Amino acid sequence: MENCAVILAAGEGKRMKSRHPKVLCEVLFKPMLEWVIDAAHGAGLNDLCVVTGHLHREVEEFLQALAARRPQFPPPEHVLQSEQRGTAHAVRMAQDFLRRHSGGSVLILNGDAPFLSPEVIGGALRDHLKSGRDVTVISAEPENPFGYGRIVRDKTTGAVAAIVEEKDADETTRKIREINSGAYWFQADSLLPILSKIRNENAAGEYYLPDAVKLLISEHRRAGAFKTQDGSVVLGANDRGQLNQLNSIARGRVMARLMADGVDIPCPDGIMVGPDVTVGPDTRVLPGCILSGSTSVGSGCIIGPNTVLIDTSVGSGCTLCSVHCKGASVRDGESLKPFTVLHA
């Protein structure tokens, strides 16, 4: 049976103070949910189910538009969590989807965690299957583990013995730096019967997915953790300040990648480049430029200052100074006059 993924995207995100769903807030002009879907696809997962909730129609319309832009992938399914009653309750909404993947493994991940990479997803799956586990938690050691559930391991076997939430942790447990990222690989046939056993006996009256791990451990099922060296996999955004931090991290990574590929960025001030943008070597990008969407730029170009390119194809040897292009195509060697506006 083919492996699959369930993406949790039902949360309201009140602290964002947005009229739109939190998972559609953007990191480098790309919705966080799209980052997550791309990571799943990059790890070879084609069967996806997105659990929607708050402003679900907007999320569903986004999924429909994304499917139209990505015909090479099956359209993600979606199910509705009409009441937000916790992460385990959200996964219950996808039980029919899980039953169709009986015999396979299912990745559960959050729709607002844009830095979980295909490499980490794939590495965790290989470890999960090789170890024959019922559940594998994707864990990390961030600089500051405060607020996260701690991974407590068996001192003899190294298996996961418990996930202890911050509020429940004693002083010794709080010193543990390995934390739960909120992403898990489950055997679908192990997860399904456990979901109905999870109780909401907590202050919030919600059903939490880490309790599925606790119950599996109590039934002497195999539980482990795949620890990634990338502490950013745990990062999400609950407010605009945290969203700004995600943008700063992503921007730094994209700029480093471009310069490693031979792109000349003499001064990065005011330059924003989306994660899916490609730029050829010996192209110079000057301050005040925004390149987003599926934009591609050839080699030996001068871009900027103060140029905006959205979903635009630029050939090699072009000069674009103070221009605005959206859905346009610029031929090799072509130079546009300053203040030119090209829209498809």
C-alpha positions in Angstrom: 0.0 0.0 0.0 1.3 3.5 -0.9 2.3 5.7 2.0 0.3 8.9 2.6 0.2 12.1 4.6 -2.4 13.9 6.7 -1.8 17.7 7.0 -3.5 19.5 9.9 -4.7 22.9 8.6 -7.8 23.6 10.6 -6.5 26.1 13.2 -7.8 29.7 13.5 -4.6 31.4 14.5 -6.3 34.2 16.4 -3.0 36.0 17.3 -2.4 36.5 13.6 -5.3 38.9 13.6 -6.0 38.0 9.9 -9.1 37.6 7.9 -7.5 34.6 6.3 -6.6 31.1 7.5 -3.3 30.9 9.4 -1.9 28.2 7.1 -2.3 30.6 4.1 -0.1 33.2 5.7 3.0 33.5 3.5 6.7 32.9 4.0 8.6 34.5 1.1 5.3 35.1 -0.8 4.4 31.4 -0.5 1.6 30.1 1.8 2.9 28.0 4.7 0.5 25.2 3.6 2.1 25.1 0.2 5.6 24.7 1.7 4.3 21.7 3.6 2.6 20.2 0.6 5.8 20.7 -1.5 7.8 18.9 1.2 5.5 15.9 1.2 5.6 15.7 -2.6 9.4 16.1 -2.5 9.5 13.1 -0.2 7.6 11.0 -2.7 4.2 11.3 -1.0 1.4 11.8 -3.5 -1.7 10.8 -1.5 -2.4 13.8 0.7 -5.4 14.6 2.9 -5.7 18.1 4.3 -7.9 18.6 7.4 -9.5 22.0 7.1 -11.5 23.9 9.6 -11.5 27.7 10.2 -12.4 29.5 6.9 -12.3 26.1 5.3 -13.7 27.2 2.0 -10.7 29.5 1.4 -8.3 26.7 2.1 -10.2 24.4 -0.2 -10.2 27.0 -3.0 -6.4 27.3 -2.5 -6.0 23.5 -2.8 -8.1 23.5 -6.0 -6.0 26.3 -7.5 -2.8 24.5 -6.4 -3.9 21.3 -8.1 -4.5 23.2 -11.3 -1.0 24.5 -11.2 0.5 21.1 -10.4 -1.2 18.6 -12.7 1.7 16.1 -12.2 0.4 15.4 -8.7 -3.0 14.0 -7.6 -5.2 16.7 -6.1 -5.0 16.7 -2.3 -8.1 15.4 -0.6 -9.7 17.5 2.1 -11.9 16.7 5.1 -13.6 19.2 7.4 -13.1 19.5 11.2 -16.1 21.6 11.9 -15.1 22.0 15.6 -11.5 22.5 16.5 -11.2 20.0 19.3 -7.5 19.1 19.2 -5.0 17.5 16.9 -6.1 13.9 17.5 -9.7 14.9 16.8 -8.5 16.5 13.6 -6.9 13.2 12.5 -10.1 11.4 13.3 -11.8 13.4 10.6 -9.4 11.6 8.1 -10.2 8.1 9.3 -11.8 7.0 6.0 -8.7 8.2 4.2 -6.5 6.3 6.6 -8.6 3.1 6.1 -7.9 3.3 2.4 -4.2 3.2 3.2 -4.4 0.2 5.5 -1.1 -1.6 5.4 0.9 1.5 4.7 2.5 4.3 6.8 1.0 7.7 7.3 2.8 11.0 8.0 0.9 13.4 10.3 2.2 16.9 10.1 1.2 20.5 10.8 0.2 22.8 7.9 2.0 25.8 9.5 5.5 24.3 9.8 7.2 25.3 6.6 10.7 24.1 7.3 10.1 20.4 7.6 12.1 19.2 4.6 11.7 16.3 2.2 15.1 15.0 3.4 13.9 14.8 7.0 10.6 13.3 6.0 12.3 10.6 3.9 15.0 9.9 6.5 12.4 9.5 9.2 10.4 7.1 7.0 13.4 4.9 6.3 14.2 4.8 10.0 10.6 4.0 10.8 10.4 1.1 8.4 13.8 -0.3 9.2 13.0 -0.4 12.9 9.6 -1.8 12.3 8.0 0.7 14.6 4.3 1.5 15.1 5.1 5.2 15.5 8.2 7.3 14.9 8.2 10.9 16.2 10.3 13.4 14.3 12.3 15.2 16.9 14.9 18.0 17.1 17.1 19.9 19.5 16.3 23.6 19.1 18.4 26.2 20.8 15.5 26.9 23.2 13.3 23.9 23.9 10.9 25.9 26.2 7.2 25.2 25.5 7.8 22.0 23.6 7.0 18.4 24.6 10.2 16.6 25.7 11.2 13.3 24.3 12.0 10.9 27.2 14.0 7.9 26.0 14.5 4.5 27.6 18.1 4.6 29.0 18.8 1.0 27.9 17.2 0.8 24.5 16.9 4.4 23.4 13.3 3.9 22.5 10.8 6.6 23.2 9.4 6.0 26.7 7.2 9.2 26.9 6.5 12.6 25.5 6.2 15.0 28.5 4.6 18.4 27.8 6.3 21.5 29.3 3.5 22.1 31.8 3.8 18.6 33.1 7.6 18.3 33.2 9.7 18.3 36.4 13.0 20.1 36.6 15.0 17.1 35.4 12.7 16.5 32.3 12.9 20.2 31.4 16.7 19.9 31.0 16.1 17.5 28.1 16.7 19.4 24.9 15.2 16.8 22.5 11.6 17.8 21.7 8.6 16.7 19.7 8.3 18.5 16.4 4.6 17.7 16.0 5.3 15.5 13.0 4.9 11.7 13.2 5.1 8.6 11.1 2.5 6.0 12.1 1.6 2.6 10.8 -1.9 3.3 9.6 -3.2 0.1 11.1 -1.7 1.0 14.5 -3.1 4.5 14.5 -6.7 3.8 13.6 -7.7 1.8 16.6 -5.9 4.1 19.0 -7.7 7.2 17.8 -10.9 6.1 19.5 -9.1 5.5 22.8 -7.8 9.0 23.2 -9.6 11.0 25.9 -10.0 14.7 26.4 -9.5 14.7 30.1 -7.5 17.9 30.2 -8.2 21.6 31.0 -8.9 22.5 27.4 -11.2 19.5 26.8 -9.3 18.6 23.6 -8.0 15.4 22.1 -4.2 15.5 21.6 -2.2 13.4 19.2 0.8 12.9 21.5 -1.7 10.8 23.6 -1.7 8.3 20.7 2.0 7.8 21.2 1.4 7.4 25.0 -1.3 4.8 24.4 0.8 2.8 21.9 3.7 2.7 24.5 1.2 1.6 27.2 0.3 -1.3 24.9 3.9 -2.2 24.5 4.0 -1.2 20.8 7.2 0.0 19.3 7.8 3.8 19.5 10.9 5.7 18.6 12.1 9.1 17.5 14.1 10.2 14.5 16.2 13.1 15.6 17.0 15.7 12.9 19.9 18.1 13.2 17.8 20.9 11.8 16.2 22.6 14.8 14.1 24.8 12.5 11.7 21.9 11.6 9.8 22.7 14.8 9.2 26.3 13.9 5.7 27.6 13.1 4.0 31.0 13.4 1.3 31.9 15.8 1.6 35.7 15.4 3.1 38.2 13.0 6.3 38.5 14.9 6.9 34.7 14.6 5.9 35.0 10.9 8.6 37.7 10.4 11.1 35.3 12.0 10.2 32.6 9.6 10.6 35.0 6.7 14.0 36.1 7.9 15.3 32.5 8.2 13.9 31.5 4.8 15.3 34.7 3.2 18.8 34.0 4.6 18.6 30.4 3.2 17.5 31.5 -0.3 20.2 34.2 -0.5 22.9 31.7 0.6 21.7 29.2 -2.0 21.7 31.8 -4.8 25.2 33.0 -4.0 26.5 29.4 -3.7 25.1 29.0 -7.3 27.1 31.9 -8.6 24.6 34.7 -8.3 26.2 38.1 -7.5 24.4 39.9 -4.6 26.8 42.8 -3.7 24.3 44.3 -1.2 21.3 42.3 0.0 19.3 45.3 1.3 15.7 45.1 0.3 16.1 42.0 -1.8 13.4 39.3 -1.4 13.5 36.1 -3.4 10.9 33.3 -3.2 12.0 29.7 -2.5 11.0 28.5 -6.0 12.8 31.2 -8.0 15.8 30.2 -10.0 18.6 32.5 -11.1 21.6 31.7 -13.3 25.3 32.3 -12.5 26.9 35.7 -13.1 23.5 37.4 -12.8 23.7 40.4 -10.5 20.7 41.2 -8.2 20.8 44.8 -6.9 18.9 46.3 -3.8 15.2 46.7 -3.8 14.3 43.7 -5.9 11.5 41.3 -5.3 11.5 38.0 -7.2 8.6 35.6 -6.5 6.4 32.7 -7.6 7.8 30.6 -10.5 10.2 33.4 -11.7 13.3 32.2 -13.6 16.2 34.3 -14.6 19.0 33.3 -16.9 22.7 33.9 -16.6 24.6 37.2 -17.0 21.7 39.5 -16.2 21.5 42.7 -14.3 18.3 42.7 -12.2 17.6 46.0 -10.4 17.7 48.1 -8.5 14.0 48.3 -7.6 12.7 45.5 -9.9 9.7 43.3 -9.3 9.4 39.9 -11.1 6.4 37.7 -10.4 6.0 34.4 -12.3 8.2 35.8 -15.0 10.7 34.2 -17.3 13.8 36.2 -18.1 16.4 35.0 -20.6 20.2 35.4 -20.3 22.0 38.7 -20.8 19.1 40.9 -19.9 19.1 44.2 -18.0 16.0 45.1 -16.0 16.2 48.3 -13.9 13.2 49.6 -12.1 10.7 47.4 -14.0 7.6 45.5 -12.9 6.8 42.2 -14.7 4.0 39.7 -13.8 3.5 36.6 -15.9 5.7 38.0 -18.6 8.5 36.7 -20.8 11.8 38.6 -21.5 13.9 37.3 -24.3 17.7 36.7 -24.2 19.7 39.9 -24.4 16.6 42.1 -24.1 16.8 45.3 -21.9 13.7 47.0 -20.7 13.5 50.8 -20.1 13.2 51.9 -16.5 9.6 52.0 -15.2 8.4 49.5 -17.8 5.3 47.5 -16.7 4.7 44.1 -18.3 1.7 42.0 -17.3 0.6 38.8 -19.1 
